[in-house]
Amino acid sequence: MKKRVAAIATVIVVVAGSIVIIASRPASNAVPTMKVTGAPFVRRVTAEGNLKAVKATPLTAPTRAPGALKIAWIADDGSLMKKDDIVVRFDPTDFQKELLNGNEDHATANNNMTKTDVQASATRTNLHRDANQARIEMEIAKRFNFDDGEIFSKYQRIDAEVDAKLASDRMSHANNLLGVRDGLARTEHDLVSIEDKKASLRIQNATQGLQSLEIRAPYDGILVLQRDWRGDVPRVGSNVWPGMPLGEIPDLAKMKAEVFVLEADAAGLAVDKRAVLSLESNPSITYTGKVTQVDKLARPRVRGVPVQYFGVTITLDRNDPMMKPGARVRAIVDVENRAKAFAIPRQALFEKDGKKLVYRRDHGKFVAVPVDIATSSAGRVVVIRGLQDGDELALVDPTEKKSGA
């Protein structure tokens, strides 16, 4: 009897222990949560680039040149220039040859003009002489009348009539031919005039080219040559066209930095964002500035490399004598700087009906709360409106039915 009672008591204790274990174990469909607390949030991106003067006088190939110019000599990139120093000198060979050919064409046109005028004058004189001779013959034929049949034979009358008709036709032909020859002479004169104008134009272009063989520095400064898409500067033997930029002489009183930000890091990048810069040559000294321009489209920095960057212009708050155009700089831009924000895991943010929302526990239930977000990364999202300190958020959607619930 005692053994039976002991066995029953043991079973009761085991059952009671099982009930305690089951009651303390969380339900299989419980929603995992987290509590949020606001804190200052700062997001910075790094960028690299070069210094550039805010104001600079561009140096371009002379616009008065009639065609391509070949560089015969050019100052080194970064040279210290004085006012009126020669920066670029061009090869005059082509223009000298063009001037010589133009003078020869002009002389040939003048000779042809003289020849045309002499020939036209001689032709006009001969035609006037023929017309005058025909007129005299016609007057003689009319003066001596051979109409009397009793005195003159029929043959004489017919011959006189033919002579008068022939003289009249010869005079008309001479006058008509004179008009045609005058027209031809004027046409030839115009053609020769066109050739002469072409020669004059060649002479003018060659003269302008010879007058555009040098580019001089407008004031004292450092020469910064223009680089092409390959990164090369103009060199001796290169052909340039009128108006083509060759370089610039910057004003060193005020500098700016042109840097490049990775496309993936450019979210939130805008004008008036603050930045801190340092020169690669002396990184221990920092300079402050603000963003004044951001490119609308991203583009590659290196030809053939698909990585894209946004170009950013940063104006410096102060300058330093050690700053030189083209110097490499490293910048840190404050893309976001908020006094209070909430960084939550990405799985705590949901989107329904086009709205961003979270599920906040309220008196044991989860309530959908719309929120506004700023930026995000692969794992976290910054919420700037809609949350308060101590809010408990669901990490999964509590409205979805779980399988096996």
C-alpha positions in Angstrom: 0.0 0.0 0.0 2.8 2.3 0.9 4.6 1.6 -2.3 1.5 2.3 -4.3 1.0 5.7 -2.6 4.7 6.5 -3.2 4.4 5.7 -6.9 1.2 7.9 -7.3 3.0 10.8 -5.5 6.0 10.4 -7.9 3.6 10.6 -10.9 2.0 13.7 -9.6 5.3 15.5 -9.1 6.5 14.5 -12.7 3.2 15.8 -14.1 3.4 19.1 -12.2 7.0 19.6 -13.4 5.9 19.1 -17.0 3.2 21.7 -16.6 5.7 24.3 -15.3 8.1 23.6 -18.1 5.4 24.0 -20.8 4.1 27.2 -19.2 7.6 28.8 -19.2 8.3 27.9 -22.8 7.3 30.7 -25.3 4.6 30.0 -27.8 5.8 28.8 -31.2 4.0 31.7 -32.9 5.3 34.5 -30.7 6.5 37.7 -32.6 10.1 38.7 -32.1 10.4 42.4 -31.1 13.0 45.1 -30.4 13.0 48.4 -28.5 14.3 51.5 -30.3 16.1 54.5 -28.8 16.8 57.8 -30.7 20.4 58.9 -31.0 22.4 61.4 -33.1 23.0 60.2 -36.6 25.9 61.2 -38.9 26.7 59.7 -42.3 29.8 60.7 -44.1 31.2 59.8 -47.5 34.8 60.1 -48.8 35.8 61.5 -52.1 39.1 62.2 -53.9 39.9 64.8 -56.5 42.0 67.9 -57.3 42.2 71.5 -56.5 41.1 74.1 -59.0 40.9 77.9 -59.0 37.5 79.4 -58.8 38.5 82.0 -61.4 40.9 81.4 -64.3 41.6 83.0 -67.6 41.3 80.4 -70.4 44.0 80.1 -73.1 42.5 79.0 -76.4 43.8 78.7 -79.9 43.4 81.9 -81.8 39.9 82.3 -83.3 41.2 84.4 -86.2 43.2 81.5 -87.6 41.6 80.2 -90.8 42.3 76.5 -90.0 44.2 74.0 -88.0 47.3 75.2 -86.2 50.4 73.0 -85.4 52.1 73.6 -82.1 55.8 74.3 -82.6 56.6 75.1 -79.0 54.6 75.1 -75.7 55.5 75.9 -72.1 55.6 73.1 -69.6 52.6 72.4 -67.5 52.9 74.2 -64.1 55.3 76.8 -65.4 55.4 80.1 -63.6 54.5 82.7 -66.3 55.0 86.5 -66.3 52.7 88.9 -68.1 53.3 88.7 -72.0 55.4 85.6 -71.8 54.9 83.3 -74.7 52.8 80.3 -73.8 52.4 78.6 -77.2 54.1 79.2 -80.5 52.6 77.7 -83.7 54.3 76.6 -86.9 54.1 79.2 -89.7 55.1 76.9 -92.6 51.6 76.2 -93.9 50.6 79.9 -93.7 53.7 81.0 -95.5 53.1 78.6 -98.3 49.4 79.7 -98.5 50.5 83.3 -98.7 53.0 82.5 -101.5 50.3 80.6 -103.5 47.8 83.4 -102.9 50.2 86.0 -104.3 50.9 83.9 -107.3 47.2 83.4 -107.9 46.6 87.1 -107.5 49.3 87.9 -110.1 47.9 85.4 -112.5 44.4 86.8 -112.1 45.7 90.3 -112.8 47.4 89.1 -116.0 44.3 87.3 -117.1 42.3 90.5 -116.4 44.6 92.5 -118.5 44.5 89.9 -121.3 40.7 89.8 -121.2 40.4 93.6 -121.3 42.8 93.8 -124.3 41.1 91.1 -126.2 37.7 92.6 -125.6 38.9 96.0 -126.7 40.4 94.6 -129.9 37.3 92.6 -130.7 35.1 95.6 -130.1 37.3 97.8 -132.4 37.1 95.3 -135.2 33.4 94.9 -134.9 32.9 98.6 -134.9 35.1 98.8 -138.0 33.0 96.1 -139.8 29.8 97.8 -138.9 31.0 101.2 -140.1 32.2 99.6 -143.4 28.8 97.9 -143.9 27.0 101.2 -143.2 29.2 103.0 -145.8 28.5 100.3 -148.4 24.8 100.5 -147.7 24.8 104.3 -148.1 26.7 104.0 -151.4 24.2 101.4 -152.6 21.3 103.7 -151.8 23.0 106.8 -153.2 23.5 105.2 -156.7 20.0 104.2 -157.7 19.9 101.4 -160.3 16.1 101.3 -160.6 15.9 102.8 -164.1 15.3 99.9 -166.4 15.9 102.0 -169.5 19.5 102.8 -168.4 20.6 99.7 -166.5 20.2 96.2 -167.4 18.3 93.7 -165.3 21.5 92.1 -164.1 22.9 95.4 -162.9 19.6 96.2 -161.0 19.6 92.8 -159.3 23.3 93.1 -158.4 22.7 96.5 -156.9 19.8 95.2 -154.9 21.8 92.3 -153.6 24.7 94.6 -152.6 22.4 96.9 -150.6 20.8 93.9 -148.9 24.2 92.4 -148.1 25.5 95.7 -146.7 22.4 96.0 -144.5 22.8 92.4 -143.2 26.5 92.9 -142.6 25.9 96.0 -140.5 23.1 94.2 -138.5 25.3 91.2 -137.9 28.2 93.4 -136.8 26.0 95.2 -134.3 24.5 92.0 -133.0 27.9 90.3 -132.7 29.2 93.4 -130.9 26.6 92.9 -128.2 27.4 89.2 -127.9 31.1 89.9 -127.7 30.5 92.5 -125.0 28.5 90.0 -123.0 31.2 87.4 -123.3 33.8 89.9 -122.3 31.9 90.9 -119.2 31.5 87.2 -118.3 35.2 86.5 -118.7 35.9 89.6 -116.7 33.6 88.4 -113.9 35.2 85.0 -113.9 38.7 86.5 -113.6 37.4 88.7 -110.8 36.2 85.7 -108.9 39.7 84.1 -109.3 41.2 87.3 -108.0 38.9 87.4 -105.0 39.8 83.8 -104.2 43.4 84.7 -104.3 42.8 87.8 -102.1 40.9 85.5 -99.6 43.9 83.1 -99.5 46.2 86.0 -98.9 43.9 87.4 -96.2 43.7 84.0 -94.4 47.4 83.4 -94.6 48.0 86.9 -93.2 45.6 86.2 -90.3 47.3 82.9 -89.7 50.7 84.5 -89.6 49.4 87.1 -87.2 48.0 84.3 -84.9 51.2 82.3 -84.3 51.7 83.2 -80.6 49.7 83.0 -77.4 50.9 85.2 -74.5 50.1 85.1 -70.8 47.6 87.8 -69.9 49.1 88.2 -66.4 51.4 86.6 -63.9 50.4 83.1 -62.8 50.9 79.4 -63.1 50.2 77.7 -66.4 47.8 74.8 -66.2 47.4 72.9 -69.5 44.1 71.4 -70.5 44.0 67.6 -70.5 42.0 65.6 -73.0 39.9 62.5 -72.3 43.1 60.4 -72.3 44.7 62.6 -69.7 47.3 64.0 -72.1 48.2 67.6 -72.4 48.9 69.5 -75.6 52.4 68.8 -77.0 54.7 69.8 -79.8 53.4 68.6 -83.1 49.7 68.5 -82.0 47.1 70.0 -84.3 44.6 72.3 -82.7 41.6 74.2 -84.1 40.6 77.8 -83.6 38.9 78.3 -80.2 40.1 74.9 -78.9 41.0 75.2 -75.1 44.7 74.7 -74.4 45.0 75.6 -70.8 44.4 78.4 -68.3 46.2 80.7 -65.9 44.3 80.5 -62.6 43.7 83.2 -60.0 45.2 81.6 -56.8 43.3 84.0 -54.5 40.4 81.6 -54.2 40.4 77.8 -54.7 37.9 75.1 -55.0 38.1 71.3 -55.0 36.6 69.1 -57.7 36.1 65.6 -56.2 34.3 62.4 -57.2 31.9 60.4 -55.0 31.0 56.8 -55.8 27.5 56.5 -57.3 26.6 53.9 -54.5 27.5 56.5 -51.8 25.8 59.5 -53.3 22.4 59.2 -51.8 21.5 62.4 -50.0 24.4 64.3 -51.6 23.3 67.9 -52.2 24.4 71.6 -52.4 25.4 73.3 -49.1 26.5 70.1 -47.4 29.6 70.7 -45.2 32.9 69.0 -46.0 36.4 68.7 -44.6 39.4 68.4 -46.9 43.1 67.7 -46.7 45.9 67.9 -49.2 47.5 64.6 -50.1 50.9 66.3 -49.7 50.1 67.4 -46.1 47.2 65.4 -44.7 47.8 66.7 -41.1 46.2 70.1 -42.0 42.5 70.2 -42.8 40.3 72.8 -44.5 36.5 73.2 -44.3 34.2 74.1 -47.1 30.7 73.4 -48.5 29.3 71.7 -51.6 28.4 74.2 -54.3 27.6 71.9 -57.2 26.7 68.2 -57.8 26.6 66.6 -61.3 23.2 65.6 -62.5 24.5 62.3 -64.0 27.1 59.9 -62.9 30.0 59.1 -65.3 33.1 57.0 -65.3 36.4 58.6 -64.3 38.6 56.2 -66.2 38.0 55.1 -69.8 37.1 51.4 -70.0 36.3 51.1 -66.2 32.5 50.9 -65.7 32.6 52.3 -62.1 30.6 55.6 -62.1 31.1 58.7 -59.9 29.2 61.9 -59.3 31.4 65.0 -59.7 31.2 67.4 -56.7 32.5 70.9 -56.4 33.5 72.1 -52.9 34.3 75.7 -52.3 36.8 76.3 -49.5 36.2 78.6 -46.6 39.8 79.7 -46.6 42.9 79.4 -48.8 46.5 78.5 -48.1 49.6 79.6 -49.9 50.7 76.0 -50.3 47.6 75.2 -52.4 48.3 74.8 -56.0 45.9 74.0 -58.9 46.0 70.3 -59.7 47.0 69.2 -56.2 45.3 66.0 -55.1 42.9 66.3 -52.2 40.8 63.9 -50.0 37.4 65.1 -48.8 34.9 63.9 -46.2 31.4 65.1 -46.9 28.7 65.2 -44.2 25.8 63.8 -46.2 23.5 63.5 -43.2 23.9 65.0 -39.7 20.7 64.6 -37.6 20.4 65.4 -33.9 18.1 62.5 -33.3 17.1 59.5 -35.5 16.2 55.9 -35.2 18.3 53.2 -36.9 16.2 50.0 -37.1 16.8 46.7 -38.8 15.6 46.5 -42.4 13.3 43.6 -41.5 11.3 45.9 -39.1 10.2 48.1 -42.0 7.3 47.1 -44.2 5.6 48.6 -47.3 1.9 48.3 -47.9 -0.2 50.3 -50.3 2.8 52.4 -51.2 3.4 53.5 -47.6 6.4 52.8 -45.3 5.3 51.5 -41.9 6.3 49.6 -38.8 4.3 47.5 -36.3 4.5 48.9 -32.8 3.3 47.0 -29.7 0.5 48.9 -28.0 -1.2 47.3 -24.9 -0.3 43.8 -26.1 -1.3 44.4 -29.7 0.6 45.5 -32.8 -0.5 48.7 -34.5 0.7 49.7 -38.0 2.5 53.1 -37.7 3.5 55.1 -40.9 7.1 56.3 -40.8 9.4 58.5 -42.9 12.8 57.3 -43.7 16.0 59.0 -44.7 18.8 56.8 -46.0 19.3 53.1 -45.7 22.0 50.5 -46.0 22.0 46.7 -46.7 21.0 46.0 -43.1 19.6 49.1 -41.4 17.1 51.9 -42.2 17.2 55.4 -40.7 13.7 56.6 -39.5 13.3 60.3 -39.0 9.6 60.6 -38.2 7.0 58.3 -36.7 8.9 56.7 -33.7 9.5 57.6 -30.1 12.0 56.4 -27.5 11.1 53.1 -26.0 8.8 51.9 -28.9 8.7 48.1 -29.2 8.7 47.1 -32.9 7.9 43.8 -34.5 10.7 42.2 -36.5 8.2 40.2 -38.6 4.8 41.0 -40.0 2.4 40.1 -37.2 -0.6 40.2 -39.6 0.6 37.3 -41.6 -0.6 33.8 -40.6 2.2 31.4 -39.8 2.1 27.9 -41.2 1.2 25.4 -38.4 -0.1 28.0 -36.0 
